[in-house]
Amino acid sequence: MGMFDGFNKAKEMMSQFSELQQLQKKLAKKRITKELDGVTVTMDGTQSLKSIEIDEELLSDKSKLEKRIVSAIEGAKADLQKEVASEMGM
């Protein structure tokens, strides 16, 4: 392997890194909101949770509320993964 082969590999890796950074910035701007049984969650494209809204009626049943929060977050993640995969052509 010659000196130029190593240079070309490094150049290719830098290009891929730059593309990944651009994708990460694009994903961070994306938002998805999922409402499920009185719990609404919003996440960004990196699956970072941005907000949770809870209907007042759920505040009296802690166990039900906890389950619905988890379900809403998991639903939002699944929707987000499908949307991102679709955008990437997967």
Stockholm file with secondary structure:
# STOCKHOLM 1.0

chainA/1-90         MGMFDGFNKAKEMMSQFSELQQLQKKLAKKRITKELDGVTVTMDGTQSLKSIEIDEELLSDKSKLEKRIVSAIEGAKADLQKEVASEMGM
#=GR chainA/1-90 SS CCHHHHHHHHHHHHHHHHHHHHHHHHHHHCEEEEEETTEEEEEETTCCEEEEEECGGGGGCHHHHHHHHHHHHHHHHHHHHHHHHHHTTC
#=GC SS_cons        CCHHHHHHHHHHHHHHHHHHHHHHHHHHHCEEEEEETTEEEEEETTCCEEEEEECGGGGGCHHHHHHHHHHHHHHHHHHHHHHHHHHTTC
//
